[in-house]
Amino acid sequence: MKWTDTVTIAIELSEAYPEVDPLRIRFTDLQSWVLALPGFDDDPDRCGERILEAIQMAWLDELD
């Protein structure tokens, strides 16, 4: 997975952290959780606020 795979990342996060409200997570924690996902293989420095927001919104969509 790469940072641009926002939907796939969101699915993985929703499965790994079903009790978490994606709107209440800090971006620093979100970034750490993404980096720890099995199969994630991208440069940590390529991540920015825009990507984290996209992951957060995709995760929120997964909950609906």
DSSP file (Angstrom, degrees, kcal/mol; ACC not computed):
  #  RESIDUE AA STRUCTURE BP1 BP2  ACC     N-H-->O    O-->H-N    N-H-->O    O-->H-N    TCO  KAPPA ALPHA  PHI   PSI    X-CA   Y-CA   Z-CA
    1    1 A M              0   0    0      0, 0.0    40,-2.6     0, 0.0     2,-0.3   0.000 360.0 360.0 360.0 147.6    0.0    0.0    0.0
    2    2 A K    >   -     0   0    0     38,-0.2     3,-1.9    40,-0.1     7,-0.2  -0.769 360.0 -98.5-119.8 168.0    1.0    3.6   -0.7
    3    3 A W  T 3  S+     0   0    0      1,-0.3     6,-0.1    -2,-0.3     3,-0.1   0.806 121.6  60.9 -56.8 -30.3   -0.2    6.8    0.8
    4    4 A T  T 3  S+     0   0    0      1,-0.2     2,-1.6     2,-0.1     3,-0.3   0.597  80.4  85.5 -77.0  -9.5   -2.4    7.3   -2.2
    5    5 A D    <>  +     0   0    0     -3,-1.9     4,-2.6     1,-0.2     5,-0.2  -0.363  54.0 153.9 -84.8  56.6   -4.4    4.1   -1.5
    6    6 A T  H  >  +     0   0    0     -2,-1.6     4,-2.5     1,-0.2    -1,-0.2   0.850  66.1  48.4 -60.7 -40.3   -6.6    6.0    0.9
    7    7 A V  H  > S+     0   0    0     -3,-0.3     4,-2.4     2,-0.2    -1,-0.2   0.932 113.1  47.3 -68.5 -44.5   -9.7    3.7    0.6
    8    8 A T  H  > S+     0   0    0      2,-0.2     4,-2.3     1,-0.2    -2,-0.2   0.915 113.6  48.8 -61.7 -42.8   -7.6    0.5    1.1
    9    9 A I  H  X S+     0   0    0     -4,-2.6     4,-2.7     1,-0.2    -2,-0.2   0.919 109.8  52.1 -62.2 -43.8   -5.9    2.2    4.1
   10   10 A A  H  X S+     0   0    0     -4,-2.5     4,-2.5    -5,-0.2    -2,-0.2   0.898 109.1  49.6 -61.2 -41.1   -9.3    3.3    5.5
   11   11 A I  H  X S+     0   0    0     -4,-2.4     4,-1.8     2,-0.2    -1,-0.2   0.935 111.9  48.2 -62.6 -46.4  -10.6   -0.3    5.2
   12   12 A E  H  X S+     0   0    0     -4,-2.3     4,-2.2     1,-0.2    -2,-0.2   0.906 113.2  47.9 -61.3 -42.2   -7.6   -1.7    7.0
   13   13 A L  H  X S+     0   0    0     -4,-2.7     4,-2.8     1,-0.2    -1,-0.2   0.897 108.6  53.1 -67.2 -40.2   -7.8    0.9    9.8
   14   14 A S  H  < S+     0   0    0     -4,-2.5    -1,-0.2     1,-0.2    -2,-0.2   0.846 113.5  44.6 -65.2 -31.9  -11.6    0.4   10.3
   15   15 A E  H  < S+     0   0    0     -4,-1.8    -1,-0.2    -5,-0.2    -2,-0.2   0.858 117.3  44.0 -76.8 -36.6  -10.9   -3.4   10.7
   16   16 A A  H  < S+     0   0    0     -4,-2.2    -2,-0.2     1,-0.2    -3,-0.2   0.809 128.0  27.2 -78.0 -30.4   -7.9   -2.8   13.0
   17   17 A Y    ><  +     0   0    0     -4,-2.8     3,-1.5    -5,-0.2    -1,-0.2  -0.530  66.7 158.3-132.0  65.9   -9.5   -0.1   15.1
   18   18 A P  T 3  S+     0   0    0      0, 0.0    -1,-0.1     0, 0.0    -2,-0.1   0.733  75.5  54.5 -66.0 -21.6  -13.3   -0.7   15.1
   19   19 A E  T 3  S+     0   0    0     -3,-0.1     2,-0.4     2,-0.1    -5,-0.1   0.507  88.2 100.5 -89.1  -4.0  -13.8    1.2   18.3
   20   20 A V    <   -     0   0    0     -3,-1.5    -3,-0.1    -6,-0.1     5,-0.0  -0.664  66.3-140.5 -91.4 133.9  -12.1    4.4   17.1
   21   21 A D    >   -     0   0    0     -2,-0.4     3,-2.3     1,-0.1     4,-0.4  -0.828  13.8-148.1 -86.0 114.7  -13.9    7.5   15.9
   22   22 A P  G >  S+     0   0    0      0, 0.0     3,-0.5     0, 0.0    -1,-0.1   0.728  94.8  60.5 -60.9 -20.4  -11.8    8.7   12.9
   23   23 A L  G 3  S+     0   0    0      1,-0.2    34,-0.0    34,-0.0    33,-0.0   0.619 103.4  51.4 -80.2 -10.9  -12.8   12.3   13.6
   24   24 A R  G <  S+     0   0    0     -3,-2.3     2,-0.3     2,-0.1    -1,-0.2   0.417  86.4 101.6-105.1   0.4  -11.2   12.1   17.1
   25   25 A I  S <  S-     0   0    0     -3,-0.5     2,-0.2    -4,-0.4    31,-0.0  -0.665  72.3-122.3 -89.3 140.1   -7.8   10.7   16.2
   26   26 A R     >  -     0   0    0     -2,-0.3     4,-2.7     1,-0.1     3,-0.3  -0.522  20.0-123.3 -75.6 146.9   -4.8   13.0   16.0
   27   27 A F  H  > S+     0   0    0      1,-0.2     4,-2.7     2,-0.2     5,-0.2   0.829 111.7  58.1 -61.8 -32.2   -3.0   13.1   12.7
   28   28 A T  H  > S+     0   0    0      2,-0.2     4,-1.7     1,-0.2    -1,-0.2   0.908 110.4  43.4 -64.7 -39.8    0.3   12.1   14.3
   29   29 A D  H  > S+     0   0    0     -3,-0.3     4,-2.6     2,-0.2    -2,-0.2   0.913 112.3  53.2 -69.3 -42.5   -1.4    8.9   15.7
   30   30 A L  H  X S+     0   0    0     -4,-2.7     4,-2.4     1,-0.2    -2,-0.2   0.924 108.6  49.8 -58.6 -45.2   -3.1    8.3   12.3
   31   31 A Q  H  X S+     0   0    0     -4,-2.7     4,-2.5     1,-0.2    -1,-0.2   0.919 111.2  49.0 -60.7 -43.6    0.2    8.5   10.5
   32   32 A S  H  X S+     0   0    0     -4,-1.7     4,-1.4     1,-0.2    -1,-0.2   0.901 110.6  50.5 -62.8 -41.4    1.8    6.1   13.0
   33   33 A W  H  < S+     0   0    0     -4,-2.6     4,-0.5     2,-0.2    -1,-0.2   0.895 110.7  49.0 -65.2 -40.0   -1.1    3.6   12.6
   34   34 A V  H >< S+     0   0    0     -4,-2.4     3,-1.5     1,-0.2    -2,-0.2   0.937 109.0  52.3 -64.8 -45.9   -0.9    3.7    8.8
   35   35 A L  H 3< S+     0   0    0     -4,-2.5    -1,-0.2     1,-0.3    -2,-0.2   0.804 108.8  52.2 -60.0 -28.5    2.8    3.1    8.9
   36   36 A A  T 3< S+     0   0    0     -4,-1.4    -1,-0.3    -5,-0.2    -2,-0.2   0.533  82.5 115.2 -86.4  -7.0    2.3    0.1   11.1
   37   37 A L  S X  S-     0   0    0     -3,-1.5     3,-1.9    -4,-0.5     2,-0.2  -0.383  77.0-107.8 -65.2 137.8   -0.3   -1.5    8.8
   38   38 A P  T 3  S+     0   0    0      0, 0.0     3,-0.1     0, 0.0    -1,-0.1  -0.456 106.1  21.7 -62.4 133.8    0.8   -4.8    7.3
   39   39 A G  T 3  S+     0   0    0      1,-0.3     2,-0.5    -2,-0.2    -2,-0.1   0.378  86.5 133.6  89.5  -5.1    1.5   -4.3    3.6
   40   40 A F    <   +     0   0    0     -3,-1.9    -1,-0.3    -6,-0.1     2,-0.2  -0.692  22.5 165.5 -81.5 127.1    2.1   -0.6    3.9
   41   41 A D        +     0   0    0    -40,-2.6     2,-0.3    -2,-0.5    -1,-0.1  -0.608  24.4 111.9-145.4  76.9    5.3    0.3    2.0
   42   42 A D  S    S-     0   0    0     -2,-0.2   -40,-0.1   -40,-0.1     5,-0.0  -0.954  71.5 -84.6-144.6 163.7    5.8    3.9    1.4
   43   43 A D    >   -     0   0    0     -2,-0.3     3,-1.9     1,-0.2     4,-0.2  -0.543  29.3-144.4 -71.5 123.1    8.1    6.7    2.4
   44   44 A P  G >  S+     0   0    0      0, 0.0     3,-1.2     0, 0.0    -1,-0.2   0.799  99.0  62.2 -57.9 -28.4    6.8    8.3    5.7
   45   45 A D  G 3  S+     0   0    0      1,-0.2    -2,-0.1     3,-0.0     0, 0.0   0.592  89.2  69.1 -75.4  -9.6    8.0   11.7    4.5
   46   46 A R  G <  S+     0   0    0     -3,-1.9     2,-0.4     2,-0.0    -1,-0.2   0.479  81.8  96.3 -85.4  -1.4    5.6   11.6    1.5
   47   47 A C    <   +     0   0    0     -3,-1.2     2,-0.3    -4,-0.2   -16,-0.0  -0.721  48.5 165.3 -94.0 137.1    2.7   12.0    3.9
   48   48 A G     >  -     0   0    0     -2,-0.4     4,-2.2     1,-0.0     3,-0.2  -0.805  52.9 -85.9-137.1-178.9    1.1   15.4    4.6
   49   49 A E  H  > S+     0   0    0     -2,-0.3     4,-2.5     1,-0.2     5,-0.2   0.862 122.8  57.0 -59.7 -38.0   -2.0   16.8    6.1
   50   50 A R  H  > S+     0   0    0      2,-0.2     4,-1.9     1,-0.2    -1,-0.2   0.909 109.0  45.5 -62.3 -42.4   -4.0   16.5    2.8
   51   51 A I  H  > S+     0   0    0     -3,-0.2     4,-2.4     2,-0.2    -1,-0.2   0.915 112.4  50.7 -67.4 -43.3   -3.3   12.8    2.6
   52   52 A L  H  X S+     0   0    0     -4,-2.2     4,-2.6     1,-0.2    -2,-0.2   0.885 109.5  51.1 -63.4 -38.1   -4.2   12.2    6.3
   53   53 A E  H  X S+     0   0    0     -4,-2.5     4,-2.5     2,-0.2    -1,-0.2   0.903 109.5  50.5 -63.7 -41.0   -7.5   14.1    5.8
   54   54 A A  H  X S+     0   0    0     -4,-1.9     4,-2.2     2,-0.2    -2,-0.2   0.899 111.8  47.3 -64.4 -40.7   -8.3   12.0    2.8
   55   55 A I  H  X S+     0   0    0     -4,-2.4     4,-2.5     2,-0.2    -2,-0.2   0.927 111.7  51.3 -64.4 -44.7   -7.6    8.8    4.8
   56   56 A Q  H  X S+     0   0    0     -4,-2.6     4,-2.2     1,-0.2    -2,-0.2   0.913 112.0  45.8 -59.6 -44.8   -9.7   10.1    7.7
   57   57 A M  H  X S+     0   0    0     -4,-2.5     4,-2.2     2,-0.2    -1,-0.2   0.875 112.5  50.3 -68.7 -37.7  -12.7   10.9    5.4
   58   58 A A  H  X S+     0   0    0     -4,-2.2     4,-1.7     2,-0.2    -2,-0.2   0.887 110.3  50.9 -66.8 -37.7  -12.4    7.5    3.6
   59   59 A W  H  X S+     0   0    0     -4,-2.5     4,-1.2     2,-0.2    -2,-0.2   0.909 109.0  51.0 -64.1 -42.7  -12.4    5.9    7.1
   60   60 A L  H  X S+     0   0    0     -4,-2.2     4,-0.7     1,-0.2     3,-0.5   0.904 108.3  52.2 -61.5 -41.6  -15.5    7.8    8.1
   61   61 A D  H >< S+     0   0    0     -4,-2.2     3,-0.7     1,-0.2    -1,-0.2   0.858 103.4  58.9 -61.8 -35.8  -17.2    6.7    4.8
   62   62 A E  H 3< S+     0   0    0     -4,-1.7    -1,-0.2     1,-0.2    -2,-0.2   0.820 100.3  56.8 -63.9 -30.3  -16.3    3.1    5.7
   63   63 A L  H 3<        0   0    0     -4,-1.2    -1,-0.2    -3,-0.5    -2,-0.2   0.743 360.0 360.0 -73.6 -23.0  -18.3    3.4    9.0
   64   64 A D    <<        0   0    0     -3,-0.7    -1,-0.2    -4,-0.7    -2,-0.2   0.462 360.0 360.0 -80.5 360.0  -21.5    4.4    7.1
